[in-house]
Amino acid sequence: MNEFTMNDLMGLLPYAPIIAVVVTVLIVMIAITIKRSHVVTGTITVVGLNVALFTLLGQIGGVVSMGSASPQVEQLFVIDNFAQFNMVVILICALACCTLAYAYLADYKDNKEELYLLMLLSTTGALLMVCAQHMAAFFMSLELLSVPLYGLLSYTFLRDKSLESGLKYLVLSATASATLLMGMAFIYAQVGSLGFKEISVQLGSMFESPLLILGAAMMMFGIAFKLSAAPFHTWTPDVYQGASAPIATYLASVTKVAMMALAVRFLIDTSLLALPSVQMLLMVIATLSILVGNLLAVRQTNLKRLLGYSSIAHMGYVLIVIVSIGTAADSISSMYMAIYAFTSIGAFGIVTLMSSPYRLYSDASELVHYQGLFWRRPILTGVMTIMMLSLAGIPLTAGFITKLFAILSAVQGAHWFLAAMIILGSAIGLFYYLRVMLTLFKRPKEFIEFDVGGQWGIRTGGLMVIAVTAVIIFFGVLPNSLIVWSSMARIW
């Protein structure tokens, strides 16, 4: 009995970071039942996420034991280098979002503590998503990520469009889940297996049947819904606009990284990416995402909607990487999503610092709210400028390195049209990113609706966005460390 228990314990060691987050969820629940305290709940959340992050970093560095981490075909989840890389990114992003949420909710009169509980539950789902290697694990972890988001998006329900945001995300998520389940059913009916690796083995001796193509297509549609890729992007900007600023930050970072990592593992491990029909479908989705996302962002005057359309275009860039280099896309797609997530945290972080859950019942999301920001908040303007340059792919920022690798991937795969689409999309994107930057340096308005209160730079949120800016510049100037770091994100 003791030997059996010890073997079980050694088998759980690779999942120690995830277990740390789950334990934090339980502690937060108990703390809320004993006494409501924003300080206590926020502190427990941040400490728990830090414990999970440092445990994970210790495992990567060999300081903390990994136990038995060898992958097995029948397992629902697997911890490999790809999963560890994306888990680090997810935990850093979740910490940043909790930090921003703490300052944002400081003046919130209603209950604040449940927001951290929902965020921890959703983060647990995200961590499990990057480890999933089975259809059942795929769906369970995806729902664990999505369901708490309904509450998170509607949390500040007294604000304009907050409930609308949660309801629209619910409809989108339900549609995506139903489409994914039907696709899984068709694939299972044809292949007779739910494990990613087992599906790959069965596909090796099977022709491209109509049922398999239909199942794969429905899975791609469901994944595109979750990634907000065109033409399945409906209501995505509305969700961003209605969400409170820290939750929009979470939506643009944690959820996107987790969903893309799961999509990459699913496509590579099942070998569905080798099917010509799947490749063609992904190429169409990527092309539409770049065109629709960039062209619709040009006409936006709301910063959150603009960043929402921008995210659609960036998902298209990553899908091009996946289509172009296939099984080698795991590390480059992970690098792109990590930098995109950090840049989104910087951009949405400034919106969060400028906003309040009660001020005018809305966030500082209109571009006019940032007119002349340079003349009263020069450091904040510098941060936003760096974020816009990185999203546009301008040299000396990390965004340039990731976009360059996306173009090189398309060239390596001899997809010249897709390479041209990345260049065209970047040119269109440069227009609206520069428009945001020009707004920051215009003549200040006489009446200022939104501004950062007090010494924002010494607050944790202010220090966090400055740290993110330093990371973006560092990896842009010295990209070798970024390339080496991301090269470890390989699927076993």
C-alpha positions as CSV (number, residue, x, y, z in Angstrom):
1,M,0.0,0.0,0.0
2,N,2.8,2.4,0.9
3,E,4.6,1.6,-2.4
4,F,1.4,2.3,-4.4
5,T,0.9,5.6,-2.6
6,M,4.5,6.7,-3.2
7,N,4.1,5.8,-6.9
8,D,1.0,7.9,-7.1
9,L,2.7,10.8,-5.4
10,M,5.7,10.6,-7.9
11,G,3.2,10.6,-10.7
12,L,1.6,13.8,-9.5
13,L,4.9,15.7,-9.1
14,P,4.9,17.0,-12.7
15,Y,1.5,18.5,-12.0
16,A,2.7,20.4,-8.9
17,P,2.2,23.9,-10.4
18,I,-1.4,23.1,-11.4
19,I,-2.0,21.5,-7.9
20,A,-0.7,24.7,-6.3
21,V,-3.3,26.8,-8.2
22,V,-6.1,24.4,-7.2
23,V,-5.0,24.5,-3.6
24,T,-5.1,28.3,-3.8
25,V,-8.6,28.1,-5.1
26,L,-9.7,26.1,-2.0
27,I,-7.8,28.5,0.3
28,V,-9.5,31.5,-1.3
29,M,-12.9,29.9,-0.9
30,I,-12.3,29.2,2.8
31,A,-10.9,32.7,3.3
32,I,-14.1,34.3,1.8
33,T,-16.4,32.2,4.0
34,I,-14.5,33.3,7.1
35,K,-14.2,37.0,6.4
36,R,-14.5,39.1,3.3
37,S,-11.3,41.1,2.8
38,H,-10.0,42.4,-0.5
39,V,-6.5,42.6,0.8
40,V,-6.4,39.1,2.2
41,T,-8.0,37.5,-0.9
42,G,-5.8,39.4,-3.3
43,T,-2.7,38.5,-1.3
44,I,-3.6,34.8,-1.2
45,T,-4.2,34.8,-4.9
46,V,-0.9,36.4,-5.8
47,V,1.1,34.2,-3.3
48,G,-0.5,31.1,-4.7
49,L,0.2,32.0,-8.3
50,N,3.8,32.9,-7.4
51,V,4.2,29.5,-5.6
52,A,3.0,27.8,-8.8
53,L,5.3,29.9,-11.0
54,F,8.4,29.3,-8.9
55,T,7.6,25.6,-8.6
56,L,7.3,25.4,-12.4
57,L,10.6,27.3,-12.9
58,G,12.3,25.1,-10.4
59,Q,11.1,22.0,-12.3
60,I,12.4,23.5,-15.6
61,G,15.7,24.3,-14.0
62,G,16.1,20.9,-12.4
63,V,15.9,22.3,-8.8
64,V,12.5,20.8,-8.1
65,S,11.8,17.1,-8.8
66,M,9.6,16.3,-11.8
67,G,9.0,12.8,-10.7
68,S,7.8,10.6,-13.6
69,A,7.2,12.9,-16.5
70,S,7.5,10.5,-19.4
71,P,4.4,10.8,-21.6
72,Q,2.1,7.9,-22.2
73,V,-0.4,7.5,-25.0
74,E,-3.4,6.7,-22.7
75,Q,-2.9,9.7,-20.4
76,L,-5.4,12.6,-20.5
77,F,-2.6,15.2,-19.8
78,V,1.1,15.3,-20.4
79,I,3.8,17.6,-19.1
80,D,6.4,18.3,-21.7
81,N,8.6,21.3,-22.6
82,F,5.9,22.8,-24.8
83,A,3.4,22.6,-21.9
84,Q,5.9,24.0,-19.4
85,F,6.8,27.0,-21.6
86,N,3.1,28.0,-22.1
87,M,2.4,27.4,-18.4
88,V,5.1,29.9,-17.5
89,V,3.5,32.5,-19.9
90,I,0.0,31.8,-18.5
91,L,1.1,32.1,-14.9
92,I,3.0,35.4,-15.5
93,C,-0.1,36.8,-17.4
94,A,-2.5,35.7,-14.7
95,L,-0.3,37.4,-12.1
96,A,-0.3,40.6,-14.1
97,C,-4.0,40.5,-14.5
98,C,-4.6,40.0,-10.8
99,T,-2.3,42.9,-10.0
100,L,-4.2,45.1,-12.4
101,A,-7.5,43.9,-11.0
102,Y,-6.5,44.7,-7.4
103,A,-6.0,48.4,-8.1
104,Y,-9.0,48.5,-10.4
105,L,-11.3,47.2,-7.7
106,A,-10.0,49.4,-4.9
107,D,-13.0,51.7,-5.0
108,Y,-15.5,49.0,-6.0
109,K,-18.4,49.0,-3.5
110,D,-19.8,45.5,-4.1
111,N,-18.2,42.2,-3.4
112,K,-14.7,42.0,-4.9
113,E,-13.4,38.6,-3.7
114,E,-15.2,36.3,-6.1
115,L,-13.4,37.9,-9.0
116,Y,-10.1,36.3,-7.8
117,L,-11.8,33.0,-7.3
118,L,-13.2,33.0,-10.9
119,M,-9.8,34.1,-12.2
120,L,-8.0,31.3,-10.4
121,L,-10.5,28.7,-11.7
122,S,-10.1,30.0,-15.3
123,T,-6.3,29.9,-14.9
124,T,-6.5,26.3,-13.8
125,G,-8.4,25.5,-17.0
126,A,-5.8,27.3,-19.0
127,L,-2.9,25.4,-17.4
128,L,-4.7,22.1,-18.1
129,M,-5.4,23.1,-21.7
130,V,-1.7,23.3,-22.6
131,C,-1.2,19.8,-21.2
132,A,-4.2,18.1,-22.8
133,Q,-3.5,15.2,-25.2
134,H,-7.0,13.6,-25.3
135,M,-10.4,14.8,-26.6
136,A,-11.9,14.4,-23.1
137,A,-9.2,16.5,-21.6
138,F,-9.5,19.0,-24.5
139,F,-13.2,19.6,-23.7
140,M,-13.0,19.5,-19.9
141,S,-10.1,22.0,-19.6
142,L,-11.6,24.3,-22.2
143,E,-14.9,24.5,-20.3
144,L,-13.0,25.0,-17.1
145,L,-11.4,28.0,-18.7
146,S,-14.6,29.3,-20.4
147,V,-17.3,29.0,-17.7
148,P,-15.7,31.3,-15.1
149,L,-15.2,33.9,-17.9
150,Y,-18.9,34.4,-18.1
151,G,-18.9,35.7,-14.6
152,L,-15.7,37.6,-15.0
153,L,-17.0,39.5,-18.0
154,S,-20.2,40.4,-16.3
155,Y,-18.6,41.1,-12.9
156,T,-19.0,44.9,-12.9
157,F,-22.6,44.5,-14.0
158,L,-23.5,48.2,-13.2
159,R,-21.2,49.4,-15.9
160,D,-22.4,50.0,-19.4
161,K,-22.3,46.9,-21.7
162,S,-20.8,44.6,-19.0
163,L,-23.8,42.2,-18.9
164,E,-24.0,42.3,-22.7
165,S,-20.3,41.3,-22.9
166,G,-20.9,38.3,-20.7
167,L,-24.0,37.2,-22.5
168,K,-22.4,37.5,-26.0
169,Y,-19.3,35.5,-24.8
170,L,-21.7,32.9,-23.4
171,V,-23.4,32.5,-26.8
172,L,-20.1,32.4,-28.7
173,S,-18.6,29.9,-26.2
174,A,-21.6,27.6,-26.3
175,T,-21.6,27.7,-30.1
176,A,-17.9,26.8,-30.1
177,S,-18.3,24.0,-27.6
178,A,-21.2,22.4,-29.5
179,T,-19.3,22.6,-32.8
180,L,-16.2,21.0,-31.1
181,L,-18.2,18.2,-29.6
182,M,-19.8,17.4,-32.9
183,G,-16.4,17.4,-34.6
184,M,-15.0,15.1,-31.9
185,A,-18.0,12.7,-32.4
186,F,-17.4,12.5,-36.2
187,I,-13.7,11.9,-35.8
188,Y,-14.3,9.2,-33.1
189,A,-16.9,7.6,-35.4
190,Q,-14.3,7.3,-38.2
191,V,-11.1,6.6,-36.2
192,G,-12.5,4.9,-33.1
193,S,-10.2,6.7,-30.7
194,L,-10.1,9.9,-28.6
195,G,-6.4,10.2,-27.7
196,F,-4.3,12.6,-29.9
197,K,-1.5,10.1,-30.5
198,E,-3.9,7.2,-31.1
199,I,-5.7,9.2,-33.7
200,S,-2.4,9.9,-35.4
201,V,-1.6,6.1,-35.5
202,Q,-5.1,5.3,-37.0
203,L,-4.8,8.1,-39.6
204,G,-1.6,6.5,-40.9
205,S,-3.5,3.6,-42.4
206,M,-6.7,5.4,-43.3
207,F,-7.9,7.3,-46.4
208,E,-9.2,10.9,-46.2
209,S,-12.9,10.0,-45.7
210,P,-15.8,12.5,-45.9
211,L,-16.7,11.9,-42.3
212,L,-13.1,12.5,-41.1
213,I,-12.9,15.7,-43.2
214,L,-16.3,16.9,-41.7
215,G,-15.1,16.2,-38.2
216,A,-11.8,17.9,-38.7
217,A,-13.5,20.9,-40.2
218,M,-15.9,21.3,-37.3
219,M,-13.0,21.1,-34.9
220,M,-11.3,23.8,-36.8
221,F,-14.5,25.9,-36.7
222,G,-14.7,25.5,-33.0
223,I,-11.1,26.4,-32.4
224,A,-11.5,29.4,-34.7
225,F,-14.5,30.5,-32.6
226,K,-12.4,30.3,-29.4
227,L,-9.5,32.2,-31.1
228,S,-11.9,34.8,-32.5
229,A,-10.5,34.1,-35.9
230,A,-12.4,35.3,-39.0
231,P,-15.1,34.6,-40.1
232,F,-16.0,33.4,-36.6
233,H,-15.1,36.8,-35.0
234,T,-18.7,38.0,-34.5
235,W,-19.2,40.0,-31.3
236,T,-15.5,39.7,-30.3
237,P,-14.9,43.5,-30.3
238,D,-18.2,43.9,-28.3
239,V,-17.0,41.5,-25.7
240,Y,-13.7,43.4,-25.4
241,Q,-15.5,46.7,-25.2
242,G,-18.0,45.6,-22.5
243,A,-15.5,43.7,-20.4
244,S,-13.8,45.6,-17.5
245,A,-10.3,46.5,-18.4
246,P,-8.4,43.9,-16.3
247,I,-10.7,41.1,-17.6
248,A,-10.2,42.3,-21.2
249,T,-6.5,42.0,-20.4
250,Y,-7.0,38.4,-19.2
251,L,-9.1,37.6,-22.3
252,A,-6.3,38.9,-24.6
253,S,-3.5,37.2,-22.9
254,V,-4.2,34.0,-20.8
255,T,-7.1,32.7,-22.9
256,K,-5.4,33.3,-26.3
257,V,-2.2,31.6,-25.2
258,A,-4.0,28.6,-23.8
259,M,-6.3,28.1,-26.8
260,M,-3.5,28.5,-29.3
261,A,-1.3,26.0,-27.4
262,L,-4.1,23.5,-27.3
263,A,-4.8,24.0,-31.0
264,V,-1.1,23.5,-31.9
265,R,-0.8,20.3,-29.9
266,F,-4.1,18.9,-31.3
267,L,-3.1,19.6,-34.9
268,I,0.4,18.2,-34.6
269,D,-0.2,15.2,-32.3
270,T,-3.3,14.0,-34.3
271,S,-1.5,14.5,-37.7
272,L,-4.7,16.2,-38.9
273,L,-2.4,19.0,-40.1
274,A,-1.1,16.7,-42.8
275,L,-4.5,16.5,-44.5
276,P,-4.7,18.9,-47.5
277,S,-8.3,19.9,-46.7
278,V,-7.3,21.0,-43.1
279,Q,-4.3,23.0,-44.5
280,M,-6.6,24.7,-47.0
281,L,-9.2,25.5,-44.4
282,L,-6.5,27.0,-42.1
283,M,-5.1,29.1,-44.9
284,V,-8.6,30.6,-45.6
285,I,-9.2,31.3,-42.0
286,A,-5.7,32.9,-41.6
287,T,-6.2,35.1,-44.7
288,L,-9.7,36.3,-43.7
289,S,-8.5,37.0,-40.1
290,I,-5.7,39.2,-41.4
291,L,-7.9,41.1,-43.8
292,V,-11.0,41.4,-41.6
293,G,-9.1,42.2,-38.4
294,N,-6.9,44.9,-39.9
295,L,-9.4,46.5,-42.2
296,L,-12.1,46.8,-39.5
297,A,-9.6,48.1,-36.9
298,V,-8.8,51.0,-39.2
299,R,-12.2,52.6,-38.6
300,Q,-12.3,52.1,-34.8
301,T,-12.3,55.0,-32.4
302,N,-12.6,52.8,-29.3
303,L,-9.2,51.5,-28.1
304,K,-10.5,48.3,-26.7
305,R,-12.4,47.5,-29.9
306,L,-9.3,48.4,-31.9
307,L,-7.2,46.0,-29.8
308,G,-9.9,43.4,-30.2
309,Y,-9.8,43.6,-34.0
310,S,-6.0,43.6,-33.8
311,S,-6.1,40.3,-31.9
312,I,-8.1,38.8,-34.8
313,A,-5.3,39.7,-37.2
314,H,-2.6,38.4,-34.9
315,M,-4.3,35.0,-34.7
316,G,-4.2,34.9,-38.4
317,Y,-0.4,35.5,-38.4
318,V,0.1,32.5,-36.0
319,L,-2.2,30.3,-38.0
320,I,0.1,31.0,-41.0
321,V,3.1,29.8,-39.0
322,I,1.2,26.5,-38.2
323,V,0.2,25.9,-41.8
324,S,3.6,26.8,-43.2
325,I,6.0,24.7,-41.1
326,G,3.7,22.0,-39.6
327,T,5.3,20.0,-36.9
328,A,8.0,22.6,-36.4
329,A,5.4,25.3,-35.5
330,D,5.3,24.5,-31.8
331,S,8.2,26.7,-30.7
332,I,7.6,29.6,-33.1
333,S,3.9,29.8,-32.4
334,S,4.6,29.7,-28.6
335,M,7.2,32.5,-29.0
336,Y,4.7,34.6,-31.0
337,M,1.9,34.1,-28.5
338,A,4.1,34.8,-25.5
339,I,5.2,38.2,-26.9
340,Y,1.7,39.0,-28.1
341,A,0.3,38.3,-24.6
342,F,2.9,40.5,-22.9
343,T,2.3,43.3,-25.3
344,S,-1.5,43.0,-24.8
345,I,-0.9,43.2,-21.0
346,G,1.1,46.4,-21.5
347,A,-1.6,48.0,-23.7
348,F,-4.6,46.9,-21.8
349,G,-2.7,47.6,-18.5
350,I,-2.6,51.3,-19.4
351,V,-6.4,51.3,-20.1
352,T,-6.8,49.6,-16.7
353,L,-4.7,52.2,-14.9
354,M,-6.7,55.0,-16.5
355,S,-10.1,53.4,-15.7
356,S,-12.4,52.8,-12.8
357,P,-15.3,50.4,-12.4
358,Y,-17.6,53.3,-11.5
359,R,-16.2,56.3,-13.3
360,L,-18.8,57.4,-15.9
361,Y,-19.9,53.7,-15.9
362,S,-17.3,52.9,-18.5
363,D,-13.5,52.5,-19.0
364,A,-11.1,55.0,-20.5
365,S,-11.5,53.1,-23.8
366,E,-12.1,55.9,-26.3
367,L,-9.1,57.3,-28.2
368,V,-10.2,60.8,-27.3
369,H,-9.6,60.0,-23.7
370,Y,-5.9,59.6,-24.4
371,Q,-5.5,62.9,-26.4
372,G,-2.5,64.8,-25.1
373,L,-1.6,62.1,-22.5
374,F,2.1,62.8,-23.2
375,W,1.9,66.2,-21.7
376,R,0.7,65.0,-18.3
377,R,1.8,61.3,-18.2
378,P,5.0,61.0,-20.3
379,I,6.1,57.7,-18.9
380,L,2.7,56.2,-19.4
381,T,2.7,57.5,-23.0
382,G,6.1,55.9,-23.5
383,V,4.8,52.5,-22.4
384,M,1.8,52.8,-24.8
385,T,4.0,53.9,-27.6
386,I,6.3,50.8,-27.2
387,M,3.2,48.5,-27.1
388,M,1.8,50.0,-30.3
389,L,5.2,49.7,-32.0
390,S,5.6,46.1,-30.9
391,L,2.1,45.2,-32.2
392,A,2.9,46.9,-35.5
393,G,6.2,44.9,-35.7
394,I,8.6,47.8,-35.7
395,P,12.3,47.0,-35.2
396,L,13.9,47.1,-31.8
397,T,10.7,45.7,-30.2
398,A,10.0,42.0,-29.6
399,G,7.0,42.2,-31.9
400,F,9.3,42.8,-34.9
401,I,11.2,39.5,-34.1
402,T,8.0,37.4,-33.8
403,K,6.5,38.9,-37.0
404,L,9.8,38.3,-38.8
405,F,9.8,34.7,-37.8
406,A,6.2,34.4,-39.0
407,I,7.3,35.7,-42.5
408,L,10.3,33.4,-42.5
409,S,8.0,30.4,-41.6
410,A,5.8,31.2,-44.6
411,V,8.8,31.5,-46.9
412,Q,10.2,28.3,-45.5
413,G,7.0,26.5,-46.4
414,A,7.0,28.1,-49.8
415,H,3.7,29.8,-49.1
416,W,4.5,33.1,-50.8
417,F,0.9,34.3,-50.8
418,L,0.7,33.9,-47.0
419,A,4.0,35.7,-46.6
420,A,2.6,38.6,-48.7
421,M,-0.6,38.6,-46.5
422,I,1.6,39.1,-43.4
423,I,3.4,42.0,-45.0
424,L,0.1,43.5,-46.2
425,G,-1.6,43.1,-42.9
426,S,1.4,44.7,-41.1
427,A,1.2,47.7,-43.5
428,I,-2.5,48.2,-42.7
429,G,-1.9,47.7,-39.0
430,L,0.8,50.3,-39.0
431,F,-1.8,52.9,-40.0
432,Y,-4.1,52.5,-37.0
433,Y,-1.3,51.8,-34.5
434,L,0.3,55.1,-35.5
435,R,-3.0,56.9,-35.2
436,V,-3.1,55.8,-31.5
437,M,0.4,57.1,-31.0
438,L,-0.4,60.4,-32.7
439,T,-3.4,60.9,-30.4
440,L,-1.1,60.6,-27.4
441,F,1.0,63.6,-28.5
442,K,-1.9,65.9,-29.6
443,R,-2.8,69.1,-27.8
444,P,-4.4,68.2,-24.5
445,K,-8.1,68.5,-24.0
446,E,-9.5,71.3,-21.8
447,F,-11.6,68.8,-19.9
448,I,-10.0,65.5,-18.8
449,E,-12.5,62.7,-18.2
450,F,-9.9,60.0,-17.2
451,D,-6.5,60.2,-15.6
452,V,-4.3,58.0,-13.4
453,G,-4.8,59.0,-9.8
454,G,-1.8,59.7,-7.5
455,Q,1.7,58.3,-8.1
456,W,0.8,55.5,-10.5
457,G,4.5,54.6,-11.1
458,I,5.0,53.4,-7.5
459,R,1.9,51.2,-7.6
460,T,2.3,47.6,-8.4
461,G,0.2,47.9,-11.6
462,G,2.4,50.8,-12.8
463,L,5.6,48.9,-12.0
464,M,4.2,45.8,-13.8
465,V,3.5,47.7,-17.1
466,I,7.0,49.2,-16.9
467,A,8.5,45.8,-16.4
468,V,6.5,44.4,-19.4
469,T,7.8,47.3,-21.5
470,A,11.4,46.5,-20.5
471,V,10.9,42.9,-21.5
472,I,9.5,43.9,-24.9
473,I,12.5,46.2,-25.5
474,F,15.1,43.7,-24.2
475,F,13.9,40.9,-26.5
476,G,13.7,43.3,-29.4
477,V,17.3,44.6,-29.0
478,L,18.7,41.2,-27.9
479,P,16.5,38.6,-29.5
480,N,18.9,35.6,-29.1
481,S,17.7,35.0,-25.5
482,L,14.1,34.9,-26.8
483,I,14.9,32.5,-29.6
484,V,16.8,30.2,-27.3
485,W,14.1,30.4,-24.7
486,S,11.3,29.6,-27.1
487,S,13.3,26.8,-28.9
488,M,12.7,24.7,-25.7
489,A,9.0,24.7,-26.3
490,R,8.9,21.4,-28.2
491,I,6.1,18.8,-28.2
492,W,7.4,15.3,-27.3
